Amino acid sequence: MIIAQEKRKTNLAEYILYMWQIEDLIRAYKFDINLISEAVLQHFNLPEEKQVEVKDWYENLIEMMKIEKIEEKGHLQIIKNNIEELFDFHLHLLNNKKDNAYIALFQKSAGHIAEFRTKSQATDDNNDIELCLTALYGILLLRLQKKEISKDTLAAVSSFSEMIATLTAKYKAFEEDKD
């Protein structure tokens, strides 16, 4: 929860990826808050009140995942909304045509995005930003499993990473200007 709050403020893409990890962690522990407490929460050296707050946060996520029927796969609607926010901002940058650097990053990634869309059998419902984030998350999982990743895949994901990093930095600046 504490990490999620900080990431939400500083980098929306990292927040989304972190929340996907949390969803997977909840699934791995079969939605059992006691198992999550034993395996994860007890390792945080937090004051008692913060421990209760973090446990409540996990319990709320568990409940939301059950209500939204994403026990097996899928993502929370609030996270999907964050992806849509980023995608809308991405479209704004592309349509504005004033940010040539970002447009160039997207053009550099566009072929890789199309290829990933085909390989992953994504539908038109999956926007370009969601595809990039999915690829980045997939690489994270492959690295955790110590699996080999091809040079072509690393090149594609590198272009996604650069584009997403730029997008989230610009989004953060945009949000700060609104406040």
QUIUR-V461583 format. One record per pair of residues at least 4 apart in sequence whose ideal C-beta (glycine too) atoms are under 7 Angstrom apart, sorted by sequence separation. I is the first residue (numbers start at 1). J is the second residue. D is the distance in Angstrom with one decimal. If there is no record, write none. Layout:
# QUIUR-V461583
I&J&D ; I&J&D
This chain:
# QUIUR-V461583
1&5&6.4 ; 2&6&6.6 ; 3&7&6.1 ; 4&8&6.1 ; 5&9&6.8 ; 6&10&6.1 ; 7&11&5.8 ; 8&12&7.0 ; 11&15&6.5 ; 12&16&6.4 ; 13&17&6.5 ; 14&18&6.0 ; 15&19&6.3 ; 16&20&6.6 ; 17&21&6.7 ; 18&22&6.6 ; 19&23&6.4 ; 20&24&6.5 ; 21&25&6.2 ; 22&26&6.4 ; 23&27&6.5 ; 24&28&6.1 ; 25&29&6.5 ; 32&36&6.6 ; 33&37&6.1 ; 34&38&6.5 ; 35&39&5.9 ; 36&40&5.3 ; 37&41&4.5 ; 38&42&6.1 ; 46&50&3.9 ; 48&52&6.5 ; 49&53&6.5 ; 50&54&6.2 ; 51&55&6.2 ; 52&56&6.3 ; 53&57&6.5 ; 54&58&6.7 ; 55&59&6.3 ; 56&60&6.3 ; 57&61&6.6 ; 58&62&6.3 ; 59&63&6.4 ; 60&64&6.2 ; 61&65&6.2 ; 62&66&6.5 ; 63&67&6.2 ; 64&68&6.0 ; 70&74&3.7 ; 75&79&4.8 ; 77&81&6.3 ; 78&82&6.9 ; 79&83&6.7 ; 80&84&6.5 ; 81&85&6.5 ; 82&86&6.7 ; 83&87&6.2 ; 84&88&6.2 ; 85&89&6.5 ; 86&90&6.2 ; 87&91&6.5 ; 88&92&6.4 ; 89&93&6.5 ; 90&94&6.5 ; 91&95&5.9 ; 92&96&5.9 ; 99&103&6.2 ; 100&104&6.1 ; 101&105&6.7 ; 102&106&6.5 ; 103&107&6.3 ; 104&108&6.3 ; 105&109&6.4 ; 106&110&6.1 ; 109&113&5.6 ; 110&114&6.5 ; 111&115&6.4 ; 112&116&6.1 ; 113&117&6.2 ; 114&118&6.7 ; 115&119&6.2 ; 116&120&5.7 ; 122&126&4.0 ; 126&130&5.0 ; 128&132&6.5 ; 129&133&6.3 ; 130&134&6.1 ; 131&135&6.4 ; 132&136&6.4 ; 133&137&6.2 ; 134&138&6.3 ; 135&139&6.6 ; 136&140&6.6 ; 137&141&6.5 ; 138&142&6.3 ; 139&143&6.3 ; 140&144&6.5 ; 141&145&6.4 ; 149&153&5.2 ; 150&154&6.9 ; 151&155&6.2 ; 152&156&6.5 ; 153&157&6.1 ; 154&158&6.0 ; 155&159&6.8 ; 156&160&6.6 ; 157&161&6.1 ; 158&162&6.5 ; 159&163&6.3 ; 160&164&5.9 ; 161&165&6.1 ; 162&166&6.5 ; 163&167&6.1 ; 164&168&6.2 ; 165&169&6.4 ; 166&170&6.3 ; 167&171&6.1 ; 168&172&6.2 ; 169&173&6.6 ; 170&174&6.2 ; 171&175&6.3 ; 172&176&6.3 ; 173&177&6.4 ; 174&178&6.8 ; 175&179&7.0 ; 26&31&6.0 ; 30&35&6.9 ; 36&41&6.3 ; 37&42&6.2 ; 46&51&4.9 ; 65&70&5.1 ; 66&71&6.5 ; 70&75&6.7 ; 75&80&5.7 ; 117&122&4.7 ; 126&131&5.6 ; 142&147&4.5 ; 149&154&5.6 ; 29&35&4.3 ; 65&71&6.3 ; 70&76&6.8 ; 93&99&5.1 ; 7&14&4.7 ; 8&15&4.5 ; 29&36&4.8 ; 142&149&5.6 ; 7&15&3.9 ; 46&54&6.7 ; 68&76&6.2 ; 68&77&6.1 ; 93&102&4.9 ; 94&103&6.2 ; 122&131&5.8 ; 26&36&6.9 ; 29&39&6.5 ; 41&51&6.6 ; 44&54&6.7 ; 139&149&6.4 ; 4&15&6.4 ; 7&18&5.3 ; 65&76&6.6 ; 64&76&5.8 ; 94&106&6.3 ; 41&54&6.0 ; 4&18&5.9 ; 41&55&6.0 ; 117&131&5.8 ; 120&134&6.9 ; 3&18&6.4 ; 4&19&6.4 ; 25&40&6.9 ; 113&128&5.2 ; 116&131&5.6 ; 37&55&6.3 ; 113&131&5.6 ; 139&157&5.0 ; 113&132&6.6 ; 116&135&5.4 ; 136&157&6.3 ; 33&55&6.7 ; 36&58&5.6 ; 135&157&5.5 ; 136&160&5.9 ; 33&58&6.1 ; 135&160&5.5 ; 136&161&6.2 ; 33&59&5.4 ; 132&160&4.0 ; 136&164&6.9 ; 33&62&6.4 ; 31&62&5.1 ; 132&163&6.6 ; 133&164&6.9 ; 132&164&5.5 ; 26&61&6.2 ; 31&66&6.9 ; 26&62&5.8 ; 90&128&7.0 ; 22&61&6.6 ; 26&65&6.3 ; 90&129&5.5 ; 31&71&6.8 ; 87&127&4.5 ; 116&156&6.7 ; 23&65&6.7 ; 87&129&4.4 ; 86&129&4.9 ; 27&71&6.9 ; 112&156&3.7 ; 83&129&6.0 ; 83&130&5.1 ; 112&159&5.5 ; 112&160&6.8 ; 83&133&6.8 ; 109&159&4.3 ; 108&159&5.2 ; 109&160&5.8 ; 1&53&6.7 ; 23&75&6.3 ; 1&54&4.8 ; 23&76&6.8 ; 109&163&4.8 ; 20&75&6.5 ; 1&57&3.9 ; 105&162&5.9 ; 106&163&6.0 ; 105&163&4.4 ; 19&79&5.0 ; 105&166&5.7 ; 16&79&5.8 ; 102&166&5.8 ; 16&82&5.5 ; 15&82&7.0 ; 16&83&6.2 ; 102&170&6.8 ; 12&82&5.9 ; 13&86&6.9 ; 12&86&5.9 ; 90&167&5.7 ; 93&170&6.6 ; 89&167&6.8 ; 86&167&6.4 ; 89&171&5.0 ; 86&171&6.3 ; 89&174&6.7 ; 17&133&6.5 ; 16&133&5.8 ; 20&137&5.5 ; 17&136&6.4 ; 13&133&6.4 ; 17&137&5.6 ; 17&140&7.0 ; 13&164&4.9 ; 13&168&4.5 ; 12&168&5.2 ; 11&168&5.2 ; 12&171&6.0
